[in-house]
Amino acid sequence: MEGTYTDRYDLPLSTTSQAAAAHYIEGIDRALALNMGSQASLEAAIAADPDFALARVALARGWQYEGNIPAAQTSKAQALASLDGVTRRERQHVNALARAIDGDGPGALALAYEHLQEFPRDAFVLKQADG
């Protein structure tokens, strides 16, 4: 069934794929809980919706944590290329994480703090700023 979907925190997702939304939510839940399987869930979200920028940037962050910088950079670039038609919140989310993936910790943190002032329930961005 196609429609409008939200994440676990009731924030809109720019995907019309129920499968992509469900896999994304599962992937973010796993990432936030530091459980295995996050990347597989995010890859399934991307398979269901190749233009799902949030799933692509979350996957990029996972690759970065694993030290696979080439895969992180590729997934980040794909996320940035998929920003047409996304909400302002999602654009800010992707840009903050992209900055972190590029190794600009202070810049990423500044973007995350600014983003979280307006969207305090954006848990994945919050998690990036808590370290």
All heavy atoms as an XYZ file, in Angstrom:
982
protein
N       0.833     -1.171      0.000
C       0.000      0.000      0.000
C       0.886      1.245      0.000
O       1.819      1.352      0.770
C      -0.912     -0.019      1.225
C      -1.776      1.180      1.361
S      -2.932      0.926      2.734
C      -3.840      2.414      2.585
N       0.597      2.182     -0.872
C       1.373      3.405     -0.986
C       0.654      4.520     -0.237
O      -0.567      4.570     -0.187
C       1.543      3.786     -2.464
C       2.224      2.703     -3.288
C       3.609      2.335     -2.815
O       4.433      3.213     -2.564
O       3.880      1.132     -2.689
N       1.414      5.427      0.349
C       0.800      6.521      1.083
C       1.845      7.419      1.687
O       2.985      7.464      1.233
N       1.471      8.125      2.722
C       2.379      9.000      3.450
C       2.769      8.293      4.737
O       1.917      7.788      5.459
C       1.679     10.334      3.761
O       1.229     10.894      2.528
C       2.617     11.297      4.434
N       4.062      8.298      5.025
C       4.564      7.545      6.170
C       5.351      8.455      7.101
O       5.872      9.492      6.695
C       5.426      6.369      5.695
C       4.643      5.466      4.790
C       4.791      5.531      3.406
C       3.684      4.608      5.313
C       4.028      4.729      2.571
C       2.914      3.808      4.485
C       3.093      3.873      3.116
O       2.328      3.090      2.306
N       5.428      8.038      8.350
C       6.202      8.755      9.361
C       7.145      7.774     10.042
O       6.948      6.553      9.990
C       5.285      9.409     10.418
O       4.504      8.391     11.041
C       4.379     10.458      9.802
N       8.147      8.327     10.699
C       9.076      7.470     11.431
C       8.526      7.170     12.828
O       7.394      7.515     13.155
C      10.477      8.098     11.478
C      10.583      9.355     12.333
O       9.611      9.729     13.033
O      11.663      9.978     12.305
N       9.314      6.532     13.642
C       8.907      6.133     14.994
C       8.503      7.345     15.844
O       7.727      7.231     16.781
C      10.075      5.380     15.658
C       9.897      5.098     17.096
C       9.493      3.721     17.492
N      10.011      2.652     16.716
C       9.229      1.712     16.176
N       7.916      1.760     16.324
N       9.747      0.724     15.480
N       9.034      8.530     15.503
C       8.806      9.738     16.292
C       7.803     10.670     15.623
O       7.751     11.852     15.935
C      10.156     10.426     16.547
C      11.114      9.432     17.166
C      12.029      8.743     16.368
C      11.048      9.119     18.511
C      12.866      7.781     16.920
C      11.879      8.164     19.066
C      12.781      7.491     18.260
O      13.588      6.530     18.804
N       7.032     10.119     14.694
C       5.960     10.822     13.993
C       6.461     11.950     13.094
O       5.745     12.899     12.824
C       4.900     11.338     14.972
C       3.541     11.484     14.308
O       3.245     10.712     13.378
O       2.788     12.385     14.712
N       7.683     11.829     12.617
C       8.231     12.788     11.663
C       7.995     12.245     10.251
O       8.237     11.060      9.997
C       9.726     13.005     11.914
C      10.065     13.630     13.269
C      11.554     13.547     13.536
C       9.576     15.062     13.330
N       7.529     13.081      9.332
C       7.234     12.616      7.972
C       8.469     12.071      7.262
O       9.576     12.571      7.454
C       6.730     13.873      7.259
C       6.381     14.833      8.328
C       7.230     14.500      9.514
N       8.235     11.046      6.455
C       9.285     10.454      5.625
C       8.955     10.693      4.155
O       7.826     10.457      3.743
C       9.380      8.943      5.882
C       9.746      8.527      7.300
C       9.640      7.016      7.454
C      11.149      9.025      7.654
N       9.946     11.131      3.394
C       9.733     11.380      1.969
C       9.932     10.097      1.177
O      10.890      9.943      0.419
C      10.666     12.486      1.469
O      10.291     13.716      2.006
N       9.031      9.177      1.400
C       8.946      7.958      0.602
C       7.472      7.617      0.476
O       6.692      7.894      1.393
C       9.722      6.778      1.223
O       9.651      5.658      0.324
C       9.202      6.375      2.588
N       7.116      7.045     -0.634
C       5.739      6.571     -0.809
C       5.695      5.052     -0.718
O       4.659      4.449     -0.988
C       5.145      7.035     -2.149
O       5.982      6.569     -3.203
C       5.021      8.546     -2.190
N       6.788      4.446     -0.320
C       6.883      2.996     -0.215
C       6.723      2.553      1.241
O       7.546      2.903      2.098
C       8.236      2.519     -0.749
O       8.466      1.174     -0.396
N       5.684      1.786      1.491
C       5.468      1.246      2.835
C       6.652      0.375      3.259
O       7.093      0.437      4.411
C       4.173      0.442      2.875
C       3.849     -0.112      4.231
C       2.557     -0.914      4.242
O       2.149     -1.466      3.235
N       1.919     -0.975      5.390
N       7.164     -0.426      2.336
C       8.300     -1.295      2.654
C       9.531     -0.472      3.008
O      10.235     -0.784      3.979
C       8.599     -2.229      1.486
N       9.796      0.578      2.249
C      10.961      1.424      2.535
C      10.823      2.059      3.912
O      11.786      2.074      4.689
C      11.122      2.496      1.462
N       9.648      2.578      4.227
C       9.424      3.192      5.531
C       9.626      2.181      6.651
O      10.301      2.474      7.651
C       8.018      3.796      5.592
N       9.064      0.998      6.502
C       9.179     -0.029      7.545
C      10.629     -0.458      7.752
O      11.094     -0.586      8.896
C       8.305     -1.229      7.200
N      11.354     -0.679      6.660
C      12.764     -1.077      6.776
C      13.608      0.046      7.370
O      14.516     -0.204      8.173
C      13.325     -1.491      5.419
C      12.793     -2.793      4.913
N      12.931     -3.983      5.598
C      12.120     -3.090      3.778
C      12.370     -4.959      4.906
N      11.860     -4.435      3.800
N      13.312      1.279      6.980
C      14.046      2.423      7.533
C      13.836      2.513      9.046
O      14.801      2.659      9.808
C      13.601      3.721      6.858
C      14.222      4.945      7.468
C      15.549      5.277      7.213
C      13.487      5.764      8.318
C      16.132      6.398      7.798
C      14.058      6.890      8.901
C      15.379      7.198      8.635
O      15.952      8.302      9.215
N      12.600      2.420      9.481
C      12.300      2.486     10.916
C      13.045      1.380     11.661
O      13.658      1.621     12.705
C      10.778      2.420     11.156
C      10.118      3.713     10.647
C      10.458      2.180     12.631
C       8.609      3.633     10.531
N      13.004      0.180     11.113
C      13.722     -0.928     11.744
C      15.222     -0.658     11.788
O      15.888     -0.896     12.806
C      13.446     -2.233     10.988
C      14.191     -3.415     11.559
C      13.937     -4.680     10.769
O      14.025     -4.651      9.516
O      13.641     -5.701     11.417
N      15.772     -0.152     10.694
C      17.201      0.141     10.647
C      17.615      1.202     11.651
O      18.635      1.067     12.335
N      16.820      2.259     11.768
C      17.135      3.314     12.728
C      16.956      2.797     14.157
O      17.793      3.084     15.030
C      16.277      4.570     12.461
C      16.639      5.178     11.106
C      16.434      5.598     13.593
C      18.103      5.576     10.939
N      15.914      2.025     14.411
C      15.742      1.420     15.741
C      16.971      0.603     16.111
O      17.483      0.704     17.244
C      14.504      0.520     15.780
C      13.189      1.269     15.833
O      13.199      2.510     16.001
O      12.135      0.601     15.690
N      17.438     -0.215     15.181
C      18.618     -1.052     15.448
C      19.862     -0.197     15.671
O      20.666     -0.473     16.562
C      18.843     -2.040     14.318
C      17.803     -3.141     14.257
C      18.042     -4.038     13.038
N      17.064     -5.089     12.971
C      17.176     -6.265     13.580
N      18.237     -6.519     14.318
N      16.231     -7.171     13.467
N      20.030      0.846     14.852
C      21.194      1.720     15.000
C      21.168      2.437     16.345
O      22.201      2.525     17.026
C      21.241      2.726     13.855
N      20.024      2.946     16.734
C      19.921      3.661     18.008
C      20.170      2.744     19.200
O      20.693      3.175     20.229
C      18.559      4.338     18.137
C      18.317      5.498     17.168
C      16.874      5.980     17.278
C      19.292      6.632     17.415
N      19.796      1.471     19.061
C      19.997      0.501     20.138
C      21.363     -0.189     20.044
O      21.678     -1.042     20.868
C      18.891     -0.556     20.103
N      22.148      0.208     19.042
C      23.459     -0.399     18.789
C      23.342     -1.906     18.567
O      24.206     -2.676     18.991
C      24.443     -0.069     19.910
C      24.683      1.414     20.162
C      25.608      1.614     21.359
C      25.225      2.114     18.934
N      22.257     -2.313     17.907
C      22.040     -3.718     17.581
C      22.510     -4.013     16.156
O      22.509     -3.130     15.298
C      20.555     -4.083     17.691
C      20.107     -4.221     19.120
O      20.917     -4.461     20.019
N      18.825     -4.041     19.349
N      22.846     -5.263     15.937
C      23.229     -5.692     14.596
C      22.017     -5.654     13.667
O      20.880     -5.714     14.122
C      23.805     -7.101     14.652
C      25.112     -7.172     15.405
S      25.796     -8.828     15.436
C      26.035     -9.142     13.717
N      22.287     -5.562     12.384
C      21.233     -5.637     11.394
C      20.771     -4.302     10.859
O      19.946     -4.254      9.941
N      21.292     -3.218     11.398
C      20.867     -1.895     10.939
C      21.144     -1.712      9.455
O      20.272     -1.268      8.707
C      21.575     -0.802     11.749
O      21.250      0.467     11.239
N      22.343     -2.050      9.026
C      22.709     -1.826      7.628
C      21.866     -2.670      6.683
O      21.448     -2.186      5.635
C      24.202     -2.060      7.423
C      24.996     -0.901      8.012
C      26.481     -1.091      7.896
O      27.065     -1.715      8.759
N      27.061     -0.567      6.846
N      21.573     -3.898      7.050
C      20.727     -4.743      6.199
C      19.337     -4.141      6.062
O      18.748     -4.144      4.965
C      20.652     -6.161      6.758
N      18.795     -3.614      7.148
C      17.478     -2.981      7.095
C      17.504     -1.734      6.220
O      16.584     -1.495      5.431
C      17.001     -2.617      8.498
O      16.820     -3.773      9.284
N      18.558     -0.930      6.356
C      18.664      0.278      5.545
C      18.860     -0.061      4.071
O      18.303      0.603      3.190
C      19.796      1.162      6.069
C      19.549      1.738      7.464
C      20.823      2.346      8.032
C      18.405      2.737      7.447
N      19.622     -1.097      3.791
C      19.780     -1.540      2.401
C      18.448     -2.013      1.827
O      18.142     -1.766      0.655
C      20.841     -2.634      2.302
C      22.247     -2.082      2.502
C      23.314     -3.152      2.642
O      22.974     -4.334      2.902
O      24.497     -2.798      2.499
N      17.632     -2.673      2.634
C      16.303     -3.097      2.187
C      15.411     -1.884      1.925
O      14.624     -1.875      0.972
C      15.667     -4.024      3.224
N      15.534     -0.845      2.749
C      14.771      0.390      2.519
C      15.168      1.016      1.187
O      14.307      1.457      0.407
C      15.000      1.382      3.659
N      16.453      1.028      0.893
C      16.943      1.602     -0.358
C      16.510      0.746     -1.545
O      16.153      1.280     -2.601
C      18.473      1.764     -0.306
C      18.832      2.829      0.737
C      19.036      2.123     -1.677
C      20.288      2.828      1.158
N      16.493     -0.549     -1.373
C      16.021     -1.433     -2.450
C      14.556     -1.148     -2.775
O      14.148     -1.188     -3.939
C      16.215     -2.893     -2.065
N      13.772     -0.832     -1.747
C      12.350     -0.533     -1.947
C      12.136      0.866     -2.505
O      11.135      1.119     -3.184
C      11.590     -0.694     -0.628
N      13.059      1.796     -2.211
C      12.970      3.172     -2.705
C      14.387      3.706     -2.894
O      14.986      4.242     -1.962
C      12.194      4.050     -1.723
C      12.065      5.498     -2.192
O      12.678      5.866     -3.229
O      11.367      6.268     -1.519
N      14.943      3.565     -4.098
C      16.325      3.979     -4.348
C      16.605      5.469     -4.105
O      17.758      5.853     -3.930
C      16.543      3.628     -5.819
C      15.544      2.566     -6.106
C      14.345      2.896     -5.249
N      15.567      6.298     -4.073
C      15.749      7.733     -3.853
C      15.487      8.166     -2.413
O      15.316      9.360     -2.144
C      14.828      8.521     -4.793
C      15.213      8.336     -6.246
O      16.426      8.267     -6.540
O      14.309      8.251     -7.086
N      15.483      7.237     -1.481
C      15.182      7.524     -0.077
C      16.452      8.074      0.594
O      17.296      7.338      1.098
C      14.688      6.254      0.597
C      14.013      6.434      1.928
C      13.824      7.675      2.507
C      13.547      5.323      2.607
C      13.199      7.819      3.729
C      12.916      5.441      3.831
C      12.745      6.696      4.399
N      16.566      9.397      0.603
C      17.779     10.067      1.076
C      18.116      9.736      2.527
O      19.290      9.542      2.864
C      17.644     11.575      0.896
N      17.114      9.684      3.404
C      17.394      9.399      4.817
C      18.014      8.023      5.002
O      18.936      7.851      5.811
C      16.123      9.510      5.656
C      15.536     10.906      5.851
C      14.294     10.825      6.737
C      16.550     11.857      6.443
N      17.517      7.048      4.279
C      18.084      5.695      4.388
C      19.516      5.682      3.857
O      20.396      5.053      4.446
C      17.217      4.696      3.626
N      19.750      6.396      2.767
C      21.101      6.426      2.190
C      22.113      7.088      3.121
O      23.230      6.607      3.285
C      21.086      7.113      0.834
C      20.431      6.259     -0.236
C      20.752      6.764     -1.625
N      20.218      5.891     -2.647
C      20.792      4.769     -3.070
N      21.918      4.364     -2.545
N      20.229      4.052     -4.031
N      21.727      8.197      3.770
C      22.688      8.864      4.646
C      22.887      8.075      5.939
O      23.998      8.043      6.481
C      22.309     10.348      4.896
C      21.215     10.493      5.953
C      23.535     11.152      5.268
N      21.856      7.415      6.436
C      22.020      6.561      7.624
C      22.939      5.388      7.307
O      23.797      5.019      8.122
C      20.666      6.075      8.124
N      22.776      4.811      6.130
C      23.668      3.726      5.710
C      25.102      4.238      5.591
O      26.046      3.565      6.020
C      23.185      3.133      4.384
C      24.005      1.963      3.844
C      23.962      0.772      4.796
C      23.498      1.565      2.462
N      25.263      5.436      5.055
C      26.595      6.032      4.931
C      27.245      6.182      6.306
O      28.436      5.896      6.480
C      26.500      7.386      4.230
N      26.470      6.621      7.277
C      27.004      6.787      8.633
C      27.429      5.433      9.211
O      28.466      5.323      9.866
C      25.954      7.451      9.520
C      26.489      7.989     10.802
C      27.405      9.176     10.602
N      27.539      9.855     11.881
C      28.680     10.319     12.364
N      29.777     10.231     11.659
N      28.716     10.895     13.531
N      26.636      4.395      8.928
C      27.017      3.049      9.358
C      28.315      2.591      8.729
O      29.181      2.014      9.402
N      28.468      2.849      7.439
C      29.720      2.494      6.760
C      30.889      3.263      7.378
O      31.980      2.715      7.553
C      29.635      2.782      5.269
C      28.801      1.829      4.483
C      27.762      2.146      3.661
C      28.927      0.405      4.414
N      27.226      1.005      3.108
C      27.932     -0.073      3.550
C      29.789     -0.510      5.028
C      27.777     -1.428      3.262
C      29.630     -1.865      4.738
C      28.634     -2.304      3.869
N      30.669      4.533      7.693
C      31.736      5.325      8.305
C      32.148      4.720      9.647
O      33.333      4.593      9.934
C      31.277      6.772      8.487
C      32.364      7.645      9.078
C      31.877      9.035      9.401
O      30.692      9.236      9.669
N      32.778      9.996      9.376
N      31.176      4.345     10.470
C      31.486      3.729     11.770
C      32.318      2.462     11.599
O      33.153      2.156     12.443
C      30.216      3.374     12.538
C      29.455      4.549     13.091
C      28.069      4.505     13.167
C      30.090      5.686     13.561
C      27.348      5.567     13.680
C      29.374      6.760     14.072
C      28.009      6.685     14.129
O      27.285      7.727     14.640
N      32.055      1.729     10.522
C      32.801      0.496     10.271
C      34.156      0.749      9.628
O      34.918     -0.185      9.401
C      31.984     -0.446      9.392
C      30.803     -1.037     10.121
C      30.115     -2.133      9.340
O      30.578     -2.491      8.232
O      29.104     -2.642      9.838
N      34.434      1.997      9.291
C      35.714      2.327      8.679
C      35.754      2.140      7.176
O      36.826      2.225      6.579
N      34.606      1.899      6.564
C      34.552      1.743      5.109
C      34.234      3.108      4.501
O      33.103      3.395      4.118
C      33.508      0.694      4.722
C      33.566      0.346      3.255
O      34.090      1.094      2.432
N      33.011     -0.801      2.910
N      35.258      3.947      4.425
C      35.077      5.332      3.995
C      34.652      5.425      2.528
O      33.764      6.244      2.211
C      36.347      6.160      4.284
C      36.701      6.096      5.781
C      36.175      7.602      3.820
C      35.561      6.450      6.733
N      35.195      4.614      1.623
C      34.703      4.702      0.242
C      33.196      4.414      0.129
O      32.473      5.135     -0.565
C      35.535      3.658     -0.512
C      36.802      3.563      0.280
C      36.366      3.724      1.718
N      32.701      3.393      0.825
C      31.263      3.083      0.790
C      30.467      4.208      1.447
O      29.389      4.572      0.969
C      30.977      1.751      1.482
N      30.999      4.777      2.533
C      30.318      5.882      3.208
C      30.201      7.084      2.281
O      29.131      7.707      2.188
C      31.070      6.268      4.489
N      31.281      7.407      1.593
C      31.258      8.558      0.690
C      30.299      8.334     -0.479
O      29.584      9.252     -0.886
C      32.671      8.869      0.180
C      33.567      9.476      1.230
C      33.097     10.849      1.687
O      32.533     11.624      0.935
N      33.324     11.147      2.959
N      30.261      7.118     -1.006
C      29.351      6.808     -2.109
C      27.906      6.939     -1.664
O      27.087      7.579     -2.341
C      29.619      5.385     -2.646
O      30.954      5.350     -3.172
C      28.627      5.001     -3.722
N      27.566      6.360     -0.517
C      26.196      6.415     -0.022
C      25.804      7.843      0.343
O      24.675      8.278      0.094
C      26.035      5.469      1.172
O      24.684      5.306      1.490
N      26.744      8.596      0.906
C      26.477     10.007      1.229
C      26.186     10.798     -0.045
O      25.226     11.581     -0.090
C      27.663     10.630      1.959
C      27.470     12.109      2.263
C      28.785     12.833      2.419
C      29.413     13.022      1.068
N      30.608     13.828      1.042
N      26.984     10.590     -1.077
C      26.771     11.297     -2.346
C      25.410     10.949     -2.941
O      24.715     11.818     -3.481
C      27.899     10.959     -3.326
N      25.022      9.687     -2.827
C      23.705      9.270     -3.323
C      22.588      9.930     -2.514
O      21.557     10.303     -3.072
C      23.589      7.750     -3.278
C      24.497      7.075     -4.283
C      24.636      5.587     -4.053
O      24.533      5.090     -2.930
N      24.881      4.853     -5.129
N      22.796     10.085     -1.206
C      21.802     10.766     -0.366
C      21.662     12.219     -0.797
O      20.551     12.725     -0.968
C      22.198     10.681      1.108
N      22.781     12.893     -0.985
C      22.749     14.296     -1.392
C      22.107     14.464     -2.762
O      21.416     15.456     -3.008
C      24.159     14.888     -1.377
C      24.783     15.049      0.011
C      26.260     15.412     -0.096
C      24.028     16.084      0.836
N      22.294     13.483     -3.634
C      21.701     13.536     -4.969
C      20.204     13.225     -4.944
O      19.519     13.434     -5.949
C      22.423     12.567     -5.901
N      19.702     12.756     -3.818
C      18.296     12.352     -3.692
C      17.462     13.356     -2.895
O      16.399     13.008     -2.397
C      18.211     10.975     -3.022
O      18.859      9.999     -3.804
N      17.923     14.582     -2.786
C      17.234     15.560     -1.941
C      16.070     16.273     -2.620
O      15.326     16.985     -1.938
C      18.232     16.586     -1.399
C      19.211     16.051     -0.363
C      20.190     17.144      0.062
C      18.486     15.486      0.848
N      15.894     16.086     -3.910
C      14.753     16.725     -4.581
C      13.447     16.217     -3.986
O      13.233     15.014     -3.857
C      14.759     16.435     -6.084
C      15.845     17.179     -6.819
O      16.402     18.147     -6.259
O      16.157     16.787     -7.962
N      12.597     17.134     -3.585
C      11.275     16.769     -3.087
C      11.209     16.351     -1.642
O      10.136     15.985     -1.160
N      12.321     16.408     -0.919
C      12.270     16.045      0.503
C      11.880     17.267      1.327
O      11.951     18.408      0.861
C      13.603     15.457      1.019
C      14.035     14.253      0.206
C      14.704     16.499      1.078
N      11.494     17.035      2.558
C      11.141     18.126      3.456
C      12.397     18.869      3.908
O      13.517     18.353      3.807
C      10.409     17.599      4.702
O      11.316     16.753      5.437
C       9.148     16.816      4.326
N      12.200     20.056      4.421
C      13.319     20.832      4.960
C      13.998     20.069      6.093
O      15.223     20.063      6.218
C      12.834     22.195      5.440
C      13.954     23.163      5.747
C      13.421     24.572      5.907
N      12.549     24.702      7.051
C      12.978     24.841      8.306
N      14.263     24.853      8.566
N      12.122     24.956      9.293
N      13.199     19.409      6.935
C      13.775     18.625      8.034
C      14.711     17.552      7.498
O      15.832     17.385      7.974
C      12.684     17.956      8.881
C      13.298     17.086     10.000
C      12.326     16.122     10.610
N      11.915     15.042      9.767
C      12.581     13.882      9.621
N      13.708     13.677     10.253
N      12.101     12.930      8.853
N      14.254     16.828      6.464
C      15.095     15.765      5.913
C      16.353     16.330      5.260
O      17.438     15.754      5.390
C      14.287     14.937      4.920
C      13.228     14.099      5.613
C      12.257     13.464      4.652
O      11.630     14.220      3.858
O      12.136     12.231      4.679
N      16.217     17.476      4.586
C      17.386     18.110      3.964
C      18.416     18.478      5.039
O      19.608     18.210      4.895
C      16.947     19.351      3.184
C      18.069     20.062      2.446
C      17.544     21.222      1.629
N      16.526     20.815      0.682
C      16.757     20.269     -0.505
N      18.005     20.058     -0.886
N      15.770     19.925     -1.299
N      17.956     19.085      6.131
C      18.858     19.445      7.224
C      19.481     18.201      7.853
O      20.674     18.196      8.178
C      18.098     20.243      8.293
C      17.701     21.619      7.866
C      16.857     22.346      8.893
O      16.319     23.378      8.586
N      16.699     21.825     10.098
N      18.690     17.159      8.043
C      19.151     15.883      8.604
C      20.296     15.332      7.744
O      21.371     15.000      8.256
C      17.948     14.928      8.630
C      18.216     13.549      9.092
N      17.583     13.008     10.185
C      18.997     12.555      8.596
C      17.980     11.751     10.348
N      18.839     11.459      9.385
N      20.048     15.246      6.436
C      21.057     14.706      5.519
C      22.305     15.586      5.531
O      23.432     15.077      5.601
C      20.487     14.564      4.093
C      21.595     14.275      3.077
C      19.421     13.469      4.053
N      22.142     16.895      5.493
C      23.302     17.784      5.451
C      24.141     17.705      6.718
O      25.372     17.735      6.642
C      22.859     19.218      5.172
C      22.444     19.419      3.730
O      22.938     18.760      2.827
N      21.516     20.326      3.504
N      23.505     17.583      7.875
C      24.261     17.455      9.126
C      25.070     16.162      9.137
O      26.256     16.157      9.497
C      23.322     17.509     10.327
N      24.439     15.064      8.728
C      25.160     13.788      8.723
C      26.232     13.765      7.643
O      27.312     13.193      7.847
C      24.182     12.632      8.554
C      23.222     12.434      9.733
C      22.284     11.269      9.467
C      23.965     12.239     11.032
N      25.962     14.390      6.502
C      26.963     14.447      5.427
C      28.209     15.178      5.913
O      29.337     14.767      5.616
C      26.373     15.126      4.197
N      28.011     16.233      6.663
C      29.154     16.988      7.197
C      29.972     16.095      8.131
O      31.201     16.117      8.095
C      28.634     18.225      7.920
C      29.662     19.160      8.480
C      30.303     20.095      7.456
N      29.374     20.959      6.793
C      29.109     22.207      7.137
N      29.706     22.745      8.188
N      28.259     22.922      6.448
N      29.292     15.299      8.955
C      30.001     14.381      9.852
C      30.769     13.330      9.057
O      31.909     12.998      9.388
C      29.015     13.710     10.809
N      30.157     12.812      8.017
C      30.806     11.797      7.185
C      32.040     12.371      6.504
O      33.036     11.674      6.296
C      29.795     11.212      6.168
C      28.734     10.407      6.928
C      30.483     10.371      5.106
C      27.471     10.143      6.149
N      32.002     13.665      6.213
C      33.159     14.333      5.614
C      34.257     14.628      6.620
O      35.309     15.140      6.261
C      32.724     15.626      4.924
C      32.007     15.362      3.615
O      32.145     14.253      3.054
O      31.290     16.271      3.149
N      34.009     14.324      7.891
C      35.034     14.495      8.905
C      35.044     15.851      9.580
O      35.955     16.152     10.350
N      34.029     16.670      9.326
C      33.944     17.991      9.951
C      33.066     17.894     11.200
O      31.896     18.276     11.183
C      33.382     19.008      8.954
C      33.250     20.410      9.530
O      33.682     20.644     10.679
O      32.702     21.289      8.825
N      33.642     17.364     12.278
C      32.895     17.182     13.517
C      32.285     18.466     14.065
O      31.090     18.498     14.355
N      33.074     19.529     14.207
C      32.489     20.766     14.732
C      31.374     21.322     13.832
O      30.344     21.771     14.338
C      33.689     21.725     14.798
C      34.873     20.827     14.931
C      34.533     19.617     14.106
N      31.565     21.288     12.529
C      30.530     21.767     11.612
C      29.282     20.910     11.678
O      28.157     21.428     11.666
N      29.477     19.595     11.756
C      28.339     18.678     11.852
C      27.577     18.903     13.145
O      26.347     18.913     13.160
C      28.822     17.231     11.759
N      28.303     19.090     14.236
C      27.671     19.313     15.525
C      26.877     20.622     15.527
O      25.762     20.669     16.047
C      28.725     19.317     16.634
C      28.229     19.193     18.053
C      27.385     17.930     18.248
C      29.403     19.183     19.015
N      27.425     21.660     14.914
C      26.713     22.942     14.828
C      25.419     22.775     14.037
O      24.357     23.272     14.446
C      27.603     24.010     14.200
N      25.491     22.063     12.896
C      24.278     21.823     12.107
C      23.283     20.971     12.879
O      22.072     21.216     12.826
C      24.625     21.145     10.780
C      25.323     21.995      9.729
C      25.660     21.146      8.512
C      24.469     23.191      9.341
N      23.778     19.967     13.600
C      22.888     19.099     14.374
C      22.183     19.891     15.468
O      20.965     19.751     15.646
C      23.676     17.938     14.975
N      22.916     20.712     16.198
C      22.293     21.510     17.260
C      21.243     22.453     16.694
O      20.159     22.603     17.264
C      23.345     22.303     18.033
C      24.135     21.477     19.021
C      25.436     21.823     19.348
C      23.594     20.354     19.635
C      26.177     21.089     20.247
C      24.323     19.608     20.537
C      25.616     19.977     20.841
O      26.337     19.235     21.730
N      21.558     23.101     15.589
C      20.596     23.998     14.948
C      19.346     23.224     14.520
O      18.218     23.645     14.756
C      21.249     24.658     13.737
C      20.366     25.630     13.005
C      21.072     26.243     11.813
O      22.295     26.482     11.880
O      20.396     26.475     10.795
N      19.560     22.075     13.915
C      18.460     21.222     13.456
C      17.597     20.771     14.633
O      16.367     20.799     14.565
C      19.048     20.022     12.715
C      18.049     19.008     12.282
N      17.202     19.206     11.225
C      17.762     17.780     12.759
C      16.430     18.142     11.072
N      16.758     17.256     11.991
N      18.237     20.368     15.714
C      17.510     19.822     16.863
C      16.729     20.885     17.630
O      15.778     20.546     18.344
C      18.467     19.069     17.783
C      18.999     17.775     17.171
C      20.200     17.267     17.957
C      17.910     16.725     17.060
N      17.082     22.141     17.475
C      16.283     23.207     18.077
C      14.874     23.204     17.484
O      13.899     23.432     18.190
C      16.942     24.574     17.839
C      18.223     24.775     18.595
C      18.023     24.720     20.089
O      17.131     25.354     20.642
N      18.849     23.935     20.762
N      14.800     22.929     16.195
C      13.509     22.916     15.511
C      12.868     21.538     15.495
O      11.638     21.414     15.527
C      13.688     23.419     14.081
C      12.388     23.598     13.341
C      12.572     24.245     11.987
O      13.702     24.651     11.638
O      11.572     24.333     11.261
N      13.691     20.497     15.442
C      13.182     19.124     15.331
C      13.789     18.245     16.430
O      14.589     17.351     16.160
C      13.504     18.546     13.945
C      12.957     19.363     12.812
C      13.787     20.207     12.081
C      11.613     19.298     12.489
C      13.283     20.968     11.041
C      11.099     20.058     11.447
C      11.938     20.901     10.725
N      13.415     18.493     17.691
C      14.047     17.774     18.800
C      13.746     16.278     18.830
O      14.437     15.535     19.523
C      13.484     18.476     20.042
C      12.198     19.079     19.589
C      12.411     19.443     18.147
N      12.757     15.817     18.077
C      12.440     14.383     18.058
C      13.201     13.639     16.976
O      12.988     12.438     16.791
C      10.938     14.179     17.870
C      10.127     14.667     19.055
C       8.647     14.496     18.829
N       8.261     15.275     17.655
C       7.229     15.020     16.873
N       6.443     14.007     17.133
N       6.962     15.781     15.842
N      14.088     14.297     16.263
C      14.860     13.629     15.211
C      15.970     12.823     15.887
O      17.112     13.260     16.019
C      15.410     14.647     14.221
C      15.805     14.012     12.898
O      16.061     12.790     12.866
O      15.845     14.751     11.893
N      15.600     11.644     16.342
C      16.443     10.844     17.235
C      17.774     10.446     16.626
O      18.784     10.392     17.335
C      15.683      9.598     17.684
N      17.816     10.155     15.327
C      19.084      9.724     14.738
C      20.086     10.874     14.714
O      21.268     10.674     14.999
C      18.872      9.133     13.339
C      20.052      8.367     12.841
C      20.441      7.186     13.450
C      20.779      8.815     11.752
C      21.549      6.466     12.990
C      21.872      8.101     11.274
C      22.265      6.937     11.894
N      19.643     12.082     14.435
C      20.538     13.235     14.493
C      20.938     13.484     15.947
O      22.107     13.758     16.226
C      19.889     14.486     13.860
C      20.767     15.724     14.079
C      19.652     14.268     12.373
N      20.012     13.379     16.874
C      20.323     13.557     18.281
C      21.396     12.574     18.717
O      22.339     12.935     19.431
C      19.066     13.394     19.132
C      19.239     13.532     20.644
C      19.762     14.913     21.018
C      17.928     13.232     21.349
N      21.287     11.336     18.285
C      22.265     10.311     18.647
C      23.659     10.690     18.156
O      24.650     10.452     18.826
C      21.844      8.953     18.059
C      22.794      7.839     18.359
C      22.870      7.553     19.834
C      23.764      6.376     20.102
N      24.160      6.312     21.487
N      23.749     11.335     16.986
C      25.037     11.727     16.453
C      25.673     12.831     17.295
O      26.885     12.972     17.341
C      24.898     12.221     15.007
C      24.130     11.312     14.078
C      24.590      9.870     14.104
O      25.756      9.575     13.878
N      23.668      8.965     14.383
N      24.824     13.608     17.970
C      25.314     14.747     18.759
C      25.589     14.405     20.210
O      26.070     15.247     20.953
C      24.291     15.891     18.674
N      25.285     13.181     20.635
C      25.420     12.858     22.062
C      26.785     12.331     22.466
O      27.041     12.140     23.633
C      24.320     11.875     22.502
C      24.627     10.426     22.152
O      25.581     10.162     21.406
O      23.876      9.553     22.614
N      27.636     12.090     21.487
C      28.902     11.418     21.751
C      29.948     12.237     22.399
O      30.879     11.839     22.984
